[in-house]
Each structure stands twice: as structure tokens, then as C-alpha cells.
């Protein structure tokens, strides 16, 4: 069990040191938008990406033009607490602070000509940590599975670390 904790901490440290602090892909963006919609009691409907990728029109059509993300509800539902944590953190810092922390990724509100504010950027920053924690936990779980199959601590550690890193 101690090895699983070490694997979790090593991968968490590696992922943290290499984290960008913002969302990188359209997949992350769709999950973030869905999590935000769920967290604010707006259901599963999201504002579609400009490219039209990764969303499905609502039936009947939504009056606000929102659509459904193409992914299931599992990951966005697990990410809701990260969104809520971001809303809490947004109250701590100023808009300018969160602009500096979050940067200017391609999917930011600034890319659309809108100046982002803390209540938008802090939840996105926290949502960027979802995959960091999930990946670290997955590496520890993989170690446990490998250990059950092989009964070899060293091989299980290497398998988990090679997978994660």
C-alpha cells in the first residue's frame, strides 16, 4: 500500500510541475462546459464551440442555441466539485490576478473578444486539475492491479510509473 501512495505522489508531482493551469483540448473544454452547466443547475446543455465540434443539437432546439456535449455525464459530474472550488477561489483574488494565473489559451473568453473575469477563470483553472488528480489515482490503481496479477512489487511499480510518465 505504501508503494501505491508513492506512485500517486510521484505522478502528482510530475503532473503538477508540467501543468499548464488551463484547458488544452476541445475534449477538456466540452467536459468543463458540461461540468459548469451541471454545477450551476443548468442541466447538460452547453454553449457549443465555434467549430461546432463535440456537441449535438438539442431536441427540441434550445432557445439560447445551447447544445449537448458529445460525451457522457460521468466525467463532468465528477468534475463538478472542482468547478465549485474554483468559484470559491474566485472570491479570493482579483480579476487581474486570475488573468495572470490562467494565461491566454485558445478557448479563453478573451479569444472571443471578451475580457475574462475571476468567476470565469478560477473554475477553469480548478477544472484543469481534474485530469491531474485522476491520472495520479489511475497510476496507483494500476499498480494495485499489476500487483494482484504478478505479485511482483518492483514490476508493478515500473508498470504503473511507465504508464503514468
C-alpha positions as CSV (number, residue, x, y, z in Angstrom):
1,X,0.0,0.0,0.0
2,X,2.9,2.3,0.7
3,X,4.1,1.9,-2.9
4,X,0.7,3.0,-4.2
5,X,0.9,6.2,-2.2
6,X,4.5,6.8,-3.5
7,X,3.3,6.2,-7.1
8,X,0.4,8.6,-6.5
9,X,2.7,11.3,-5.1
10,X,5.4,10.9,-7.8
11,X,2.9,11.2,-10.6
12,X,1.1,14.0,-8.9
13,X,4.4,15.9,-8.5
14,X,5.3,15.3,-12.2
15,X,1.9,16.3,-13.5
16,X,1.9,19.4,-11.2
17,X,5.3,20.5,-12.4
18,X,4.3,20.2,-16.0
19,X,0.7,21.5,-15.7
20,X,-0.3,24.5,-17.8
21,X,-3.1,25.6,-15.5
22,X,-5.6,25.8,-18.3
23,X,-7.6,23.6,-20.6
24,X,-5.8,22.4,-23.7
25,X,-8.2,20.4,-25.9
26,X,-11.7,20.6,-27.2
27,X,-12.4,17.4,-25.1
28,X,-11.4,19.2,-21.9
29,X,-13.4,22.3,-23.0
30,X,-16.6,20.2,-23.6
31,X,-16.2,18.5,-20.2
32,X,-15.5,21.8,-18.5
33,X,-18.6,23.4,-20.1
34,X,-20.7,20.5,-19.1
35,X,-19.4,20.4,-15.5
36,X,-20.0,24.2,-15.3
37,X,-23.6,23.7,-16.6
38,X,-24.2,20.9,-14.1
39,X,-22.7,22.8,-11.2
40,X,-24.9,25.8,-11.8
41,X,-28.1,23.8,-12.2
42,X,-28.4,24.4,-15.9
43,X,-28.5,20.7,-16.8
44,X,-26.5,19.2,-19.6
45,X,-26.9,22.0,-22.2
46,X,-23.7,23.9,-23.1
47,X,-22.7,26.8,-25.4
48,X,-21.3,25.0,-28.4
49,X,-17.7,25.5,-29.6
50,X,-17.3,27.9,-32.6
51,X,-16.1,25.0,-34.7
52,X,-19.3,23.0,-34.0
53,X,-17.1,20.1,-32.8
54,X,-18.1,17.9,-29.9
55,X,-21.7,18.9,-29.4
56,X,-25.1,17.6,-30.6
57,X,-28.1,19.9,-31.2
58,X,-30.8,19.7,-28.5
59,X,-34.1,18.3,-29.5
60,X,-36.2,20.3,-29.4
61,X,-33.8,23.2,-30.2
62,X,-32.8,25.3,-27.2
63,X,-33.9,28.9,-27.5
64,X,-30.4,30.1,-26.4
65,X,-28.7,27.9,-29.0
66,X,-27.1,25.6,-26.5
67,X,-26.3,22.0,-27.3
68,X,-25.4,18.7,-25.6
69,X,-21.8,17.8,-25.3
70,X,-21.0,14.6,-27.2
71,X,-19.6,12.9,-24.1
72,X,-21.4,11.2,-21.2
73,X,-22.2,12.7,-17.9
74,X,-19.7,10.7,-15.7
75,X,-16.6,12.8,-16.0
76,X,-18.3,16.2,-15.9
77,X,-20.3,15.0,-12.9
78,X,-17.0,14.1,-11.1
79,X,-15.5,17.4,-12.1
80,X,-18.4,19.5,-10.5
81,X,-16.6,19.8,-7.1
82,X,-13.6,21.3,-8.9
83,X,-15.8,23.9,-10.5
84,X,-17.3,24.7,-7.1
85,X,-13.8,25.0,-5.6
86,X,-12.9,27.4,-8.5
87,X,-16.0,29.5,-7.7
88,X,-14.8,29.7,-4.1
89,X,-11.3,30.6,-5.1
90,X,-12.5,33.3,-7.5
91,X,-13.7,35.3,-4.4
92,X,-10.1,35.4,-3.1
93,X,-8.3,37.0,-6.0
94,X,-8.9,39.9,-8.3
95,X,-9.8,39.6,-12.0
96,X,-6.3,40.7,-12.9
97,X,-4.7,38.0,-10.7
98,X,-6.8,35.3,-12.3
99,X,-5.9,36.6,-15.8
100,X,-2.2,36.2,-14.9
101,X,-2.7,32.7,-13.3
102,X,-4.8,31.4,-16.1
103,X,-3.0,32.9,-19.1
104,X,-4.4,33.1,-22.6
105,X,-5.3,29.7,-24.0
106,X,-7.2,29.4,-27.3
107,X,-10.5,28.7,-25.6
108,X,-10.5,31.5,-23.2
109,X,-13.2,34.2,-23.2
110,X,-10.5,36.6,-24.3
111,X,-10.1,34.7,-27.6
112,X,-13.7,35.7,-28.3
113,X,-13.1,39.4,-27.6
114,X,-14.5,39.3,-24.1
115,X,-12.3,40.2,-21.1
116,X,-12.4,37.3,-18.7
117,X,-13.1,37.8,-15.0
118,X,-12.2,35.7,-12.0
119,X,-15.6,34.0,-11.7
120,X,-14.9,32.5,-15.2
121,X,-11.2,31.8,-15.0
122,X,-10.9,30.4,-11.4
123,X,-13.3,27.5,-12.1
124,X,-11.5,26.7,-15.4
125,X,-8.2,26.7,-13.6
126,X,-9.5,24.3,-11.0
127,X,-11.1,22.1,-13.7
128,X,-7.6,21.8,-15.3
129,X,-6.6,19.9,-12.1
130,X,-9.2,17.2,-12.6
131,X,-7.1,15.1,-15.0
132,X,-4.0,15.7,-12.9
133,X,-5.6,14.0,-9.9
134,X,-7.5,11.4,-12.0
135,X,-4.3,10.4,-13.7
136,X,-2.3,10.1,-10.5
137,X,-5.1,8.0,-8.9
138,X,-5.2,5.8,-12.0
139,X,-1.5,5.1,-11.8
140,X,-1.9,4.0,-8.2
141,X,-4.9,1.8,-9.1
142,X,-2.8,0.3,-12.0
143,X,-0.1,-0.5,-9.5
144,X,-2.6,-2.4,-7.4
145,X,-4.0,-4.4,-10.3
146,X,-0.5,-5.3,-11.5
147,X,0.5,-6.3,-8.0
148,X,-2.6,-8.6,-7.8
149,X,-1.8,-10.2,-11.1
150,X,2.0,-10.6,-10.8
151,X,2.7,-10.5,-7.1
152,X,5.9,-8.6,-8.0
153,X,6.2,-5.2,-6.3
154,X,9.0,-3.9,-8.4
155,X,7.5,-4.9,-11.8
156,X,4.1,-3.4,-10.7
157,X,5.8,-0.1,-9.7
158,X,7.6,0.1,-13.0
159,X,4.5,-0.7,-15.0
160,X,2.5,2.0,-13.2
161,X,5.2,4.6,-13.5
162,X,5.9,3.8,-17.1
163,X,2.2,4.1,-17.8
164,X,1.8,7.4,-16.0
165,X,5.0,9.1,-17.0
